Amino acid sequence: MREKYVKVIQESETLVRRLLQFAVQNAALTKILEIDEDILGTYNFEDGVGRVRLYWAVIGFVSQSLGVKPEDLGMVVLVHELAHAYTHLGVDADGRIWSKFFHEDRRILEGLAQYYTDAVVNRIGGQSEGLGIKSAYERLTQHQPETYRRHLEWVNKWHPEVVRAAMLEARNGASSDRDRFEQSLEEHAKRLRVRGDLF
């Protein structure tokens, strides 16, 4: 009888330890992802060279907390940072390259990177080997601050050509605060007459 109680107590102790570890891990994940800065990776443009850096220690912790593979989350972060490079240095049809970010409003900067990340991840996620990447993106996005989720409205509402047109307008010197950018999306949608089902 005593052995039975000892076993139950040991199982309970194991369960409590796991629950505490889970609670601490989720609290840490929440705190980490509440940071409205580049914590998983960065894109920088210095001395005329664009550089992408991935922070594997943080990616490893966050992936474990989200229940996804580190390489899948790493791919999501890489796509996001390359999207920053695209929105920063993408060449237009006339061969022009812009030399600055949308400094005035990070919500546009991150919104555009997330918008294009969503497009790439959904294309990759449509293939069986890409399912882990799509899952990592979706789980990460659920926990990120509003700056990194605003694009979801754009994804559901705006055709890619509308977003591209608004981005080009902002890059050409139009005011680039988020309100003006979203007004530009509305204007370009009317002008380009693209609404409804996107794909």
Buried (B, 14 or more C-beta within 10 A) or exposed (E): EEEEEEEEEEEEEEEEEEEEEEEEEEEEBEEBBEEBEBBBBBBBBEEEEBEBEBBBEBBEBBBBBBEBBBEBBBBBBBBBBBBBBBBBBBEEEEEEEBEEBBEBBBBBBBBBBBBBBBBBBBEBBEEEEBEBBBBBBBBBBEBBEEBBBBBBEBBEBBBBEBBBBBBBBBBEEEEBBBEBBBBBBEBBBEEBEBEEEBE
